[in-house]
Every structure is written in C-alpha cells, then in structure tokens.
Amino acid sequence: MEQNPHKRRIRIRHSYSQGADGDFLSYAGNRPVASARRICEKMRYRIFFFIIFLLASIAPLSAMEKGVFKPPSLEGYTLVQTKQLDKDKVKDGIKETTLEIYGNAIGQYIGKYTCNGIIWEWGVKANNNNDDTINNYILRDSDGDGIFDERYGGNETTYVPDWVKKAGNK
C-alpha cells in the first residue's frame, strides 16, 4: 500500500504545565488547550445564569391576569372588622384606604377596599394556603369604569390606582 504523498500526517507535540490555580494546562504546539475541568466550570456557570434568567423572565408573567372578573358576593358573610390602611405607593403614613373584612361560618374571608367611598379592590381568602391562587385572589379595578379587570394572587401587594386619588380630589 502506497501512501498518497500529498497527505501528510502532522504530529503535534503536547506539553503540560501547571497553571496558577493548580490546574494542569495542555499546550498543543504553542496554543493552550482548555482542560476538561475548566470547560465543565464554564458550562456550570452558563447553565446557572441561564436558569436565573429564565426564572426572572417568567415570574412577571404570572403576577397579574387581565380580563373581566365578577366581584364576590357578600351573601352569607358578616362584617368582622374594619381597618384603615396606607395602600398608596407613597408610604406617607396617611391611611387613605378603608378595609372592611367579612367572614362566614366556615372561616372564609372577603375584603372590600374603598378609598373616598369608591370600591377599588376585593380580596378573597378561602383558605390559609397562600400559594392557592384559585381560591385566594385579589380583584382590582384598574381604570375606574366599575369593571374589575385585574386579578392578582392572594399574597401579592397591590396599591391604590391613580384614578381613585384623582376621583377623590374632584
């Protein structure tokens, strides 16, 4: 068998030296070759940051649902407590929101949030599981048309919409 004279095998000598971090570096010719350990570390960091990015981008999508939602009925509920709250974005200590809490015989609660006599939010707490967004939720009127068009999870923070403040200043 004759070898083709145009095809030559090039043999690259490998040499090794120890890097500053204690890892052995391989050199092919005069080019460094990354070790398997370094490649794995880089991949681990890339995967970690990809997962963090994915979680950060998905979280805001589940925060609020848009639609037309029917306010809860207070039938079978009695007024349990009334509170004054500071629910605007500016924490100035002025308690502009009135929260009326209604309860029923089986321990479920409905909260009615008003400001200047206007109902702007309803809160429903059917059980103590904060992750249960089907039975524990908040309905909010975002623009003052009387339609509750935003639905949040029961443990999320909401604030008085700007339209409520403007309506109170008229």
Backbone bond lengths (Angstrom), bond angles and torsions (degrees), N, CA, C in turn:
res aa  C-N    CA-C-N  psi(-1)  N-CA   C-N-CA  omega(-1)  CA-C   N-CA-C  phi
1 M - - - 1.440 - - 1.514 110.71 -
2 E 1.282 113.31 124.70 1.453 117.75 178.41 1.518 109.43 -96.42
3 Q 1.317 113.42 144.26 1.457 118.60 176.64 1.522 108.58 -91.73
4 N 1.295 114.01 143.69 1.450 119.88 176.32 1.531 108.33 -67.66
5 P 1.304 118.69 123.85 1.466 120.42 -176.87 1.534 112.71 -68.12
6 H 1.330 117.11 -17.99 1.463 119.27 -179.01 1.526 112.62 -82.32
7 K 1.310 116.18 -19.65 1.460 119.52 177.93 1.511 108.71 -97.82
8 R 1.308 115.70 113.47 1.452 119.55 177.71 1.516 108.91 -114.41
9 R 1.260 114.64 142.59 1.455 118.99 173.36 1.515 107.98 -87.14
10 I 1.298 114.05 130.27 1.454 118.48 177.29 1.524 106.55 -104.01
11 R 1.265 114.64 124.34 1.450 119.58 -179.59 1.527 107.86 -101.36
12 I 1.334 115.25 122.96 1.460 120.70 -179.70 1.514 107.52 -102.13
13 R 1.286 114.59 128.63 1.451 118.59 177.66 1.518 109.43 -82.57
14 H 1.305 116.31 134.28 1.464 121.78 176.00 1.510 108.69 -99.84
15 S 1.304 115.32 135.03 1.449 120.34 173.11 1.519 107.85 -128.06
16 Y 1.296 117.47 155.87 1.451 122.19 -175.72 1.520 109.55 -125.75
17 S 1.313 114.71 143.70 1.463 119.78 172.70 1.520 108.05 -143.86
18 Q 1.302 116.21 154.90 1.457 119.83 -177.78 1.524 108.29 -91.78
19 G 1.343 115.11 128.40 1.454 120.70 179.82 1.514 111.44 -79.64
20 A 1.339 116.32 176.50 1.458 121.87 -177.97 1.527 111.89 -64.14
21 D 1.346 117.80 -29.30 1.463 121.09 -178.82 1.519 112.34 -87.44
22 G 1.321 118.41 5.61 1.454 121.25 178.70 1.508 113.48 90.21
23 D 1.320 117.58 -7.25 1.453 121.82 -179.88 1.528 108.81 -82.40
24 F 1.300 116.63 142.46 1.450 119.69 178.29 1.517 109.53 -83.47
25 L 1.314 116.16 132.03 1.454 122.29 178.27 1.520 108.52 -102.67
26 S 1.303 114.96 142.26 1.454 120.06 179.40 1.518 107.87 -107.85
27 Y 1.299 116.63 136.09 1.453 121.36 178.96 1.514 108.65 -117.95
28 A 1.312 115.76 127.03 1.462 121.07 174.36 1.514 105.72 -106.93
29 G 1.291 115.86 109.11 1.459 118.17 -172.68 1.514 107.02 69.56
30 N 1.327 117.24 -121.05 1.455 119.96 176.48 1.534 111.97 -113.83
31 R 1.343 116.97 10.60 1.478 121.27 178.44 1.515 109.85 -100.99
32 P 1.362 117.42 132.20 1.463 118.45 177.81 1.531 110.43 -74.06
33 V 1.307 116.89 144.06 1.453 123.13 177.07 1.521 106.90 -112.28
34 A 1.325 117.01 128.40 1.463 120.80 -177.63 1.521 110.60 -67.17
35 S 1.309 114.46 141.44 1.465 118.40 178.59 1.522 109.47 -80.02
36 A 1.303 115.48 161.73 1.465 120.47 -179.70 1.513 110.78 -63.43
37 R 1.337 117.10 -34.70 1.459 120.16 -179.83 1.519 111.07 -64.08
38 R 1.318 117.19 -42.92 1.465 120.12 179.46 1.525 111.37 -65.78
39 I 1.300 117.15 -40.30 1.464 120.56 178.87 1.525 109.60 -62.28
40 C 1.329 118.22 -42.84 1.469 121.58 179.27 1.520 111.14 -63.85
41 E 1.339 117.57 -40.21 1.465 120.37 178.97 1.525 110.93 -64.04
42 K 1.312 116.66 -42.70 1.460 119.81 178.42 1.525 111.16 -62.68
43 M 1.314 116.54 -42.51 1.467 120.19 -179.79 1.521 110.72 -65.49
44 R 1.341 116.19 -39.96 1.464 119.16 178.51 1.512 110.60 -59.43
45 Y 1.333 118.18 -45.36 1.461 121.27 179.37 1.522 111.23 -65.05
46 R 1.302 117.07 -41.45 1.466 119.85 179.06 1.526 110.96 -62.98
47 I 1.324 117.09 -43.56 1.469 120.58 178.75 1.517 110.08 -65.10
48 F 1.337 117.74 -42.32 1.465 121.53 179.45 1.529 110.80 -59.31
49 F 1.330 117.42 -49.37 1.461 120.21 -179.03 1.521 112.11 -68.81
50 F 1.314 118.02 -31.02 1.459 120.75 175.57 1.527 110.11 -65.23
51 I 1.323 117.74 -42.43 1.469 121.02 178.57 1.521 110.67 -65.02
52 I 1.330 117.56 -43.13 1.472 120.95 177.53 1.525 109.97 -60.65
53 F 1.318 117.80 -44.82 1.466 121.76 178.33 1.518 110.68 -60.46
54 L 1.322 116.91 -43.41 1.456 121.40 -179.51 1.525 111.31 -62.77
55 L 1.317 117.08 -45.76 1.461 120.79 179.05 1.520 111.59 -64.40
56 A 1.313 117.17 -40.11 1.463 120.67 179.94 1.525 111.56 -67.16
57 S 1.303 117.64 -33.60 1.465 119.54 -178.91 1.522 112.43 -80.66
58 I 1.326 118.35 -25.48 1.462 121.25 -179.79 1.523 111.53 -82.97
59 A 1.313 118.67 -34.79 1.465 122.87 -174.41 1.530 113.77 -54.39
60 P 1.348 120.49 -48.21 1.459 118.25 -179.42 1.520 114.22 -64.96
61 L 1.333 117.83 -23.40 1.455 119.52 -178.88 1.520 112.61 -67.80
62 S 1.327 117.69 -28.87 1.454 120.75 -176.43 1.522 112.56 -92.70
63 A 1.332 119.10 0.61 1.455 121.74 -173.09 1.530 112.82 -71.89
64 M 1.317 118.13 -41.46 1.453 120.09 -173.88 1.514 110.14 -141.41
65 E 1.322 114.50 144.02 1.457 120.97 179.30 1.525 107.74 -116.94
66 K 1.317 117.36 133.37 1.468 121.97 177.88 1.523 109.54 -96.61
67 G 1.313 116.59 148.07 1.457 121.77 178.53 1.513 109.99 163.16
68 V 1.311 116.83 -163.41 1.461 122.73 174.92 1.524 106.38 -117.08
69 F 1.333 115.70 116.40 1.456 121.09 -174.60 1.528 110.31 -118.88
70 K 1.318 115.38 137.57 1.457 121.73 -179.23 1.527 109.14 -81.41
71 P 1.337 117.55 129.35 1.468 119.77 177.02 1.533 110.49 -62.91
72 P 1.312 117.73 151.75 1.466 120.08 -179.14 1.527 111.77 -70.01
73 S 1.319 116.05 153.06 1.461 122.01 177.29 1.529 109.25 -87.51
74 L 1.317 116.85 140.27 1.460 121.12 177.86 1.528 112.33 -92.54
75 E 1.323 117.17 11.59 1.458 121.31 179.01 1.536 109.65 -66.40
76 G 1.316 116.56 126.04 1.464 121.67 -177.77 1.524 113.30 88.24
77 Y 1.305 117.31 0.50 1.465 122.34 179.92 1.527 109.71 -110.08
78 T 1.305 116.18 148.77 1.463 121.46 175.92 1.530 108.83 -125.26
79 L 1.335 115.76 151.56 1.455 121.02 179.55 1.521 109.61 -66.82
80 V 1.315 116.41 123.92 1.460 122.28 -177.55 1.525 110.66 -103.07
81 Q 1.333 116.44 -42.64 1.457 120.15 -173.49 1.516 110.44 -157.10
82 T 1.347 115.59 151.69 1.461 122.22 173.86 1.524 107.97 -126.37
83 K 1.346 115.59 133.63 1.468 121.31 -179.19 1.516 109.74 -131.30
84 Q 1.331 116.17 153.10 1.459 122.38 170.51 1.524 107.02 -105.55
85 L 1.350 117.26 130.30 1.456 122.44 -176.00 1.524 111.65 -127.85
86 D 1.333 115.40 153.43 1.463 122.52 171.58 1.522 106.35 -98.50
87 K 1.336 117.72 94.98 1.468 122.42 -174.43 1.523 113.87 -109.96
88 D 1.343 117.95 9.25 1.465 116.70 175.40 1.527 109.15 -87.08
89 K 1.326 116.46 167.52 1.466 121.03 -175.88 1.521 112.31 -68.53
90 V 1.341 117.05 -23.91 1.457 121.94 178.83 1.531 107.10 -90.10
91 K 1.319 115.91 112.69 1.470 119.51 179.84 1.523 108.67 -82.12
92 D 1.350 115.14 82.16 1.457 121.45 -177.00 1.522 113.08 -103.06
93 G 1.326 116.82 -0.44 1.461 120.46 179.59 1.521 113.38 85.01
94 I 1.324 117.65 -6.09 1.467 120.94 178.17 1.519 107.55 -81.84
95 K 1.312 116.10 119.32 1.473 121.49 -177.45 1.524 109.03 -91.58
96 E 1.320 115.25 88.57 1.463 122.08 -173.92 1.524 113.32 -89.18
97 T 1.323 118.08 -13.35 1.462 122.05 -175.39 1.524 110.50 -106.26
98 T 1.325 115.25 135.64 1.463 121.31 173.90 1.514 108.05 -103.54
99 L 1.324 116.17 127.15 1.464 122.43 176.75 1.514 108.35 -109.83
100 E 1.323 115.74 119.88 1.469 121.51 173.78 1.525 107.19 -106.15
101 I 1.334 115.89 122.37 1.462 121.43 -178.25 1.519 108.50 -104.01
102 Y 1.321 115.21 124.29 1.460 122.45 178.17 1.528 108.35 -112.35
103 G 1.329 116.37 140.23 1.460 120.30 179.73 1.515 110.99 -129.49
104 N 1.342 116.16 159.87 1.462 120.38 175.90 1.528 109.20 -119.98
105 A 1.317 116.41 -178.06 1.467 122.01 -173.37 1.522 113.31 -67.84
106 I 1.326 118.54 -23.59 1.474 119.67 -176.57 1.536 112.71 -100.25
107 G 1.336 117.76 12.81 1.462 121.16 173.55 1.513 116.03 87.26
108 Q 1.316 117.84 18.26 1.461 120.72 175.92 1.527 108.51 -93.89
109 Y 1.321 116.12 148.32 1.463 120.52 -176.10 1.516 111.57 -129.84
110 I 1.342 114.67 148.37 1.460 122.46 173.87 1.523 106.66 -128.77
111 G 1.323 115.61 132.07 1.456 120.96 177.14 1.513 110.32 -110.30
112 K 1.336 115.81 133.40 1.463 121.42 177.14 1.524 107.83 -113.18
113 Y 1.336 115.71 118.40 1.455 121.71 -177.69 1.526 108.92 -102.03
114 T 1.334 116.47 122.79 1.458 121.27 178.28 1.522 109.67 -128.10
115 C 1.313 114.06 152.81 1.459 121.54 175.80 1.519 106.28 -145.08
116 N 1.291 117.00 125.56 1.472 122.17 -177.15 1.529 110.77 58.02
117 G 1.325 116.96 33.81 1.455 121.93 178.02 1.524 114.62 78.20
118 I 1.326 117.53 6.94 1.463 122.20 -177.90 1.532 109.40 -108.51
119 I 1.338 116.18 127.58 1.470 119.93 175.77 1.526 107.93 -77.68
120 W 1.313 116.31 119.26 1.464 120.21 -179.96 1.524 112.48 -116.95
121 E 1.348 117.82 -11.48 1.458 119.08 -178.01 1.529 110.74 -157.10
122 W 1.340 114.29 146.35 1.462 122.82 171.99 1.527 107.88 -123.44
123 G 1.322 115.90 139.09 1.460 120.94 175.01 1.513 109.53 -121.43
124 V 1.313 118.28 133.57 1.465 123.07 -179.11 1.528 108.39 -120.98
125 K 1.323 116.05 125.91 1.469 121.76 177.07 1.521 107.50 -127.22
126 A 1.333 115.48 100.62 1.454 121.02 -176.82 1.527 112.60 -91.50
127 N 1.344 116.61 -21.21 1.463 120.32 178.05 1.518 109.30 -153.57
128 N 1.327 117.36 177.52 1.468 121.70 -176.24 1.526 113.62 -89.79
129 N 1.321 118.19 5.44 1.456 121.95 179.76 1.532 108.59 -86.52
130 N 1.340 116.97 103.59 1.470 120.72 -177.63 1.519 113.38 -66.08
131 D 1.331 117.66 -21.67 1.466 120.70 179.44 1.526 112.78 -82.11
132 D 1.320 117.77 -8.25 1.465 122.78 -179.46 1.534 108.78 -83.37
133 T 1.332 116.71 88.64 1.472 120.60 -177.42 1.526 112.73 -82.34
134 I 1.328 117.34 -4.91 1.465 119.86 176.35 1.517 109.99 -79.01
135 N 1.331 116.95 -42.31 1.465 121.21 -177.50 1.523 113.25 -100.14
136 N 1.306 118.59 -18.52 1.466 123.29 177.19 1.526 107.73 -117.45
137 Y 1.325 116.51 113.18 1.465 119.33 -174.90 1.514 111.08 -155.27
138 I 1.327 115.27 170.00 1.460 123.27 178.23 1.523 107.73 -127.12
139 L 1.332 116.82 132.61 1.467 122.20 174.75 1.519 108.13 -110.73
140 R 1.323 117.20 135.09 1.459 120.85 -176.56 1.523 110.73 -135.16
141 D 1.331 115.22 138.85 1.468 121.95 173.75 1.521 106.85 -89.11
142 S 1.319 117.54 110.35 1.464 120.73 -172.35 1.526 114.15 -81.39
143 D 1.353 117.37 -24.04 1.473 118.05 -172.41 1.529 114.94 -130.00
144 G 1.317 118.89 4.28 1.465 120.99 174.16 1.506 115.54 84.71
145 D 1.317 117.85 15.74 1.467 119.79 -179.70 1.533 112.19 -89.90
146 G 1.325 117.22 2.50 1.470 120.84 179.78 1.522 113.40 86.45
147 I 1.314 117.44 -2.85 1.469 121.89 179.13 1.531 107.87 -103.10
148 F 1.307 115.36 126.36 1.461 120.45 178.67 1.527 107.43 -82.93
149 D 1.338 115.03 104.31 1.464 120.70 -169.75 1.526 114.32 -113.30
150 E 1.317 117.84 5.45 1.461 121.19 175.60 1.521 109.13 -126.73
151 R 1.344 115.36 136.35 1.469 120.99 179.78 1.522 108.33 -127.20
152 Y 1.335 115.73 123.39 1.455 122.56 -178.87 1.521 108.95 -115.29
153 G 1.331 115.98 162.84 1.456 121.20 172.26 1.522 109.55 -68.84
154 G 1.320 117.05 154.51 1.462 121.65 -174.69 1.509 115.54 -63.63
155 N 1.310 118.61 -22.16 1.462 120.26 -178.37 1.527 113.02 -103.25
156 E 1.336 117.57 11.93 1.463 121.03 -179.94 1.523 110.70 -88.02
157 T 1.321 115.52 155.67 1.462 121.76 -179.39 1.521 109.47 -94.84
158 T 1.320 115.95 130.62 1.468 121.37 176.51 1.522 108.59 -125.10
159 Y 1.313 115.10 161.81 1.458 120.77 -178.66 1.526 109.85 -129.27
160 V 1.326 114.99 162.70 1.461 121.03 177.02 1.526 108.33 -62.12
161 P 1.334 118.38 126.53 1.474 119.55 177.63 1.531 110.70 -67.07
162 D 1.323 116.31 155.56 1.469 121.18 -178.81 1.523 112.11 -62.06
163 W 1.330 117.79 -32.39 1.459 119.78 -177.38 1.533 111.05 -64.61
164 V 1.325 118.91 -28.51 1.470 121.47 179.23 1.516 109.80 -68.43
165 K 1.316 117.33 -42.88 1.448 121.04 178.77 1.526 111.41 -64.12
166 K 1.352 115.87 -41.78 1.469 119.91 179.63 1.521 110.91 -65.11
167 A 1.347 116.95 -39.28 1.466 121.21 -179.91 1.530 110.31 -65.99
168 G 1.327 116.92 -33.21 1.465 120.61 179.40 1.515 113.18 -74.46
169 N 1.330 117.88 -24.10 1.462 121.33 -179.06 1.520 112.89 -84.16
170 K 1.325 118.02 -8.81 1.475 121.02 -178.57 1.493 110.84 -76.74
